[in-house]
Amino acid sequence: MLDFLRKRAQSLVIQAIVVVIALVFIFWGVGTNMMNQPEVAIVVNGEEISFGQFQQAYDQTQTRIAQQFGGTIPKELVEVLNIRQQVINNLVQETLLRQGGRAMGLAVSSAEIQREIESMVQFQENGAFSLERYESILAANRFSPTKYEESLRHDLLDSKTVEALSAFVTSVSDAEIEDLYTLENETLRVEYAVVSPADYLSAVEVAEEPLAAWYETNGSTYLTEKKISLTYLPFEFSTTANKIEIDDAAISAYYEQHQESYKNPEMRQARHILFRVAADATDETRQEQRRTAEEVLEMARAGEDFATLARNHSEDTSAENGGDLGFFSKGQMVKPFEDAVFAMQVGEVSDIVETDFGFHLIKLEAVEPARTRSLDQVREEIVTTLRMEQAKPLTSQLAGAVYEQIIGAGSLAAYLEAHPETAVVKTDFFARSQPSDQMVADPAFLDTAFSLKAGELSSITETGDGYAIIYVEAIQEPQVPALADVRQQVEQDYRQERAAEKAKSMAQQIIDSAHAGKEFASIVQELGLTVQQSGPLSKNTPDEQAAFPQQLVPDAFRLTAASPVIAEPKQVGDDFYVFRFIERRAPEQEISAEDRELYRGMLLQFRQRQLVEAWIKQQQQEAKVSIHKSLQDS
């Protein structure tokens, strides 16, 4: 398909041509490697395309493709996509389209360009065109009005040419519409068998020589993780905090400043019995639940134990606890429930309370009045807080001072020799996924440690608990382990691979035998497998509950009575599927008037697209095109 048409394509039911090209305001990047070349990049029937124009188109295409992959084109796709050739083809085809339009006598007037620009929301303020905004946006993107308007003239001429060509196709027959409707809405049934590697696992023999050869080939998949051993100096906030003394005056001042945080709101303990009512319940169901609630309410007010009633009648998970919801404060329950509870007296049973969950009966068990915790009750909490507040800057200063001394001493080893009292941690070799018990298992710590080279000292690294200065003693690079060290996993993988090969071979055997004329069901049964039949399969209304995998439906629809069996097994997960065409059925419902018009429009656009593409292809065959040698080099 021509890319310049595909970029402008829209769809009704399936993809079809857009006969009026959408004008999108896109500013291309400038200043890249080809912009300053004095020669032209491409010449089409004497019309020149500069290297600047080529580079702009290339940058736009690359950006558009990258956006489809989350911002970056995967390296393995760069060569496959061949963006350079795509851009060359598009530029040539667009030039031919304009040339053809001019040959037809088509042109774009200045008034048309003006109307198009004035209609663009990018250049409007408060719904009206703004010349100031137009000029400022162009200037910000290094576009002159002349250059932009000429580009727009090209786009409008493209659009006019496509419209003129499309006008030669004005209708499609009812027979074509009905054929397409049938093709899109027919159903198909297949019979199939599933060949599972799991059925062959136990038959796989593991001999030493084949296993060793297999591991020789696949050993790289068992590479060990990179491991490192460290010497590091920890500077923990808690260690510094434990050395700080906090006087009573500071404790009292903190308490006075933060009294609000030590206030406990009023708490209430309640039990409830819930009679659930779904949001979409009928009026009859709602009334029935209310009547049940009224009956239980009478029993509760007659003196029956509320907890026992909750166990027997409540439809809430709290029923097993006698409906007990524990203590809670305002703001923790839904509003109607909360309003009822906080208006009750201890021991009182509420009237029926309705919430989004249904109908509730509530009994207030206890009230814990609001109170403020005393200074004595929160003293230790305040001391811990104040110590940590002071410890953080002191710990940072300490780590900074030690780091400067290490640099002054010339090495960590020299510093430690001069300061044997320093707290130091030495680790064994460890992988990132399995931090040593001797060390800080903090992400920032590990990021730093595994970014260093052997014999390299880190800067001061902040962790969640403090700071650290890290030195990498040695590194063990990833390596293929001895077979004996990973034998259990290797044997398991070896068995699975061999079982998968056997399953695929058996599936192919079914297909080959069926192609040779044997009955599909007989072949499957002779191999001890089960023949299954799909229900009606549809292209457009997939049945996600169907046993036959939805991803295989397109393959099934490629089968016919003349060629009923697939050519090779289809894998879904671990299993291999083989299947055979049974029958194809036309849609049960006739095409509606609405769908007929929908398909008519879609087919018309498709025919128009075919005509435009054929026309451009013919123009390209007759055109004289030269491409600069630098664009032809790979």
Residue pairs with C-beta under 8 A, 6 or more apart in sequence:
1 613
2 89
2 90
2 93
2 612
2 613
2 616
3 61
3 86
3 89
3 90
4 90
4 93
4 94
4 97
4 158
5 17
5 18
5 162
5 609
5 612
5 613
7 64
8 18
8 21
8 22
9 15
9 16
9 17
9 18
10 16
10 18
11 602
12 598
12 601
12 602
12 605
13 184
13 598
13 599
13 602
14 184
14 602
16 602
16 605
16 606
16 609
17 166
17 605
17 606
17 608
17 609
17 612
18 605
19 162
19 163
19 166
19 605
19 608
20 159
20 162
20 163
21 155
21 158
21 159
21 162
23 116
23 120
23 152
23 155
23 156
23 159
25 120
25 122
26 60
27 141
27 143
28 56
28 57
28 59
28 60
29 56
29 59
29 60
29 63
30 52
30 55
30 56
30 142
32 55
32 59
33 55
34 41
34 51
34 52
34 54
34 55
34 58
34 630
35 51
35 52
35 55
36 51
37 51
37 630
39 51
39 628
40 48
40 49
40 50
40 51
40 628
41 49
41 50
41 51
41 53
41 54
41 627
41 628
41 631
42 48
42 49
42 54
42 88
42 91
42 92
42 95
42 625
42 626
42 627
42 628
42 631
43 49
43 624
43 625
43 626
44 91
44 92
44 95
44 96
44 99
44 623
44 624
44 625
45 95
45 96
45 99
45 623
45 624
45 625
46 624
47 95
47 99
49 91
49 95
51 628
53 91
54 87
54 88
54 91
54 631
57 87
57 90
57 91
58 83
58 84
58 87
61 83
61 86
61 87
61 90
62 73
62 83
65 73
65 81
65 83
66 72
66 73
69 77
73 81
84 631
88 627
88 631
92 620
92 623
92 625
93 616
93 620
94 154
94 158
96 616
96 619
96 620
96 623
97 157
97 158
97 161
97 162
97 616
98 154
98 157
98 158
98 161
99 619
100 161
100 615
100 616
100 619
101 157
101 158
101 160
101 161
101 164
102 157
104 161
104 164
106 157
106 160
106 161
106 164
107 157
108 153
108 156
108 157
108 160
112 156
113 149
113 152
113 153
113 156
116 152
116 156
117 123
117 129
117 134
117 149
117 152
118 129
122 137
123 129
123 130
123 133
123 134
123 137
124 130
124 133
125 133
134 145
135 145
138 144
138 145
138 148
162 612
165 608
165 611
165 612
165 615
166 608
166 611
166 612
168 611
169 604
169 607
169 608
169 611
170 604
171 604
172 600
172 603
172 604
172 607
174 596
176 603
177 591
177 596
177 599
177 600
177 603
178 591
180 599
180 602
180 603
181 587
181 591
181 595
181 596
181 599
182 586
182 587
184 539
184 540
185 538
185 539
185 540
185 587
186 539
186 584
186 585
186 586
186 587
187 536
187 537
187 538
187 584
187 585
187 587
188 536
188 537
188 556
188 557
188 559
188 581
188 582
188 583
188 584
188 585
189 533
189 534
189 535
189 536
189 537
189 582
189 583
189 585
190 533
190 534
190 537
190 548
190 556
190 559
190 579
190 580
190 581
190 582
191 520
191 521
191 531
191 532
191 533
191 534
191 579
191 580
191 582
192 531
192 532
192 533
192 534
192 548
192 577
192 578
192 579
192 580
193 507
193 510
193 524
193 529
193 530
193 531
193 532
193 577
193 578
193 579
194 529
194 530
194 532
194 575
194 576
194 577
195 503
195 504
195 506
195 507
195 510
195 529
195 569
195 575
195 576
195 577
195 578
196 503
196 574
196 575
196 576
197 496
197 499
197 500
197 502
197 503
197 574
197 575
198 499
198 574
199 499
199 503
200 498
200 499
200 502
200 503
200 506
201 495
201 496
201 499
203 499
203 502
204 494
204 495
204 498
204 499
204 502
206 491
206 494
206 495
211 483
211 490
211 491
211 494
212 483
214 490
214 494
214 497
215 483
215 490
215 494
218 493
219 480
219 483
220 480
222 480
222 481
222 486
222 489
222 490
223 478
223 479
223 480
224 431
224 476
224 478
224 479
224 480
224 481
225 431
225 432
225 433
225 478
226 431
226 432
226 450
226 475
226 476
226 477
226 478
227 429
227 430
227 431
227 475
227 476
228 429
228 430
228 449
228 450
228 452
228 472
228 473
228 474
228 475
228 476
229 426
229 427
229 428
229 429
229 430
229 472
229 473
229 474
230 425
230 426
230 427
230 439
230 449
230 470
230 471
230 472
230 473
231 412
231 424
231 425
231 426
231 427
231 470
231 471
231 473
232 424
232 425
232 427
232 439
232 440
232 449
232 468
232 469
232 470
232 471
233 399
233 402
233 412
233 422
233 423
233 424
233 425
233 468
233 469
234 423
234 425
234 440
234 466
234 467
234 468
235 395
235 398
235 399
235 402
235 466
235 467
235 468
235 469
236 395
236 465
236 466
237 388
237 391
237 392
237 395
237 465
237 466
238 391
238 465
238 466
239 395
239 423
239 466
240 391
240 394
240 395
240 398
240 466
241 384
241 387
241 388
241 390
241 391
242 387
244 386
244 387
244 390
244 391
244 394
246 382
246 383
246 386
246 387
250 386
251 375
251 379
251 382
251 383
251 386
252 375
254 382
254 385
254 386
255 262
255 375
255 378
255 382
259 372
262 372
262 373
262 378
263 370
263 371
263 372
263 373
264 368
264 370
264 371
264 372
264 373
265 329
265 330
265 370
266 329
266 330
266 342
266 367
266 368
266 369
266 370
267 327
267 328
267 329
267 367
267 368
268 327
268 328
268 329
268 341
268 342
268 364
268 366
268 367
268 368
269 324
269 325
269 326
269 327
269 328
269 364
269 365
269 366
269 367
269 368
270 325
270 328
270 341
270 362
270 363
270 364
270 365
271 306
271 307
271 310
271 318
271 322
271 323
271 324
271 325
271 362
271 363
271 365
272 310
272 314
272 316
272 318
272 323
272 325
272 337
272 360
272 361
272 362
272 363
273 293
273 296
273 300
273 306
273 309
273 310
273 313
273 314
273 316
273 319
273 323
273 360
273 361
274 314
274 315
274 316
274 318
274 357
274 358
274 359
274 360
275 289
275 290
275 292
275 293
275 296
275 313
275 314
275 315
275 358
275 359
275 360
276 289
276 315
276 316
276 357
276 358
277 285
277 286
277 289
277 357
277 358
277 359
278 285
279 356
281 289
289 358
289 359
290 352
290 359
292 313
293 352
293 359
293 361
294 352
296 309
296 313
296 361
297 349
297 351
297 352
297 361
299 309
300 306
300 309
300 349
300 361
300 363
301 349
306 322
306 323
306 349
306 363
307 322
307 323
307 324
308 322
309 323
309 361
310 318
310 319
310 322
310 323
311 319
311 320
311 322
311 323
313 319
314 323
315 358
316 323
316 357
318 324
318 325
323 363
324 365
327 366
327 368
330 338
330 342
331 338
332 338
333 341
334 355
334 356
334 357
336 353
336 354
336 355
337 353
337 355
337 360
337 362
340 350
340 353
340 360
340 362
341 350
341 362
341 364
344 350
344 362
344 364
345 364
346 364
346 365
346 366
346 367
347 363
347 364
347 365
348 363
348 364
349 361
349 362
349 363
350 360
350 361
350 362
350 363
352 359
352 360
352 361
353 359
353 360
353 361
353 362
354 360
395 466
395 467
396 467
399 460
399 466
399 467
399 468
399 469
400 460
402 415
402 422
402 469
403 459
403 460
403 469
405 415
405 419
406 412
406 415
406 457
406 469
409 415
409 418
411 457
412 457
412 469
412 471
415 422
416 422
416 424
425 438
425 439
426 438
426 473
427 436
427 438
427 439
428 436
428 438
429 474
429 476
430 436
430 439
432 446
432 450
435 441
435 446
439 445
440 463
440 465
440 468
442 463
442 464
442 465
444 461
444 462
444 463
444 464
445 461
445 463
445 468
445 470
448 458
448 461
448 470
449 458
449 470
449 472
452 458
452 470
452 472
453 472
453 475
454 472
454 473
454 474
454 475
455 471
455 472
455 473
456 471
456 472
457 469
457 470
457 471
458 468
458 469
458 470
458 471
459 469
460 467
460 468
460 469
461 467
461 468
461 469
461 470
483 490
500 574
503 575
503 576
504 569
504 571
504 576
506 527
506 576
507 569
507 576
507 577
507 578
508 568
508 569
509 523
509 527
510 520
510 523
510 524
510 527
510 578
511 565
511 566
511 567
511 568
511 569
511 578
513 523
514 520
514 523
514 565
514 578
514 580
515 565
520 531
520 565
520 580
521 531
524 530
524 531
524 578
525 531
532 547
532 548
533 582
534 546
534 547
534 548
534 556
534 579
535 543
535 546
535 548
536 585
537 543
537 546
537 548
537 553
537 556
537 557
538 553
539 553
539 554
539 557
542 550
542 553
543 550
544 550
548 556
548 579
549 572
549 577
551 572
552 570
552 572
552 577
552 579
555 566
555 570
555 579
556 579
556 581
559 565
559 566
559 579
559 580
559 581
560 581
560 584
561 581
561 584
563 581
564 580
564 581
565 578
565 579
565 580
565 581
566 578
566 579
566 580
569 576
569 577
569 578
570 576
570 577
570 578
570 579
571 577
591 599
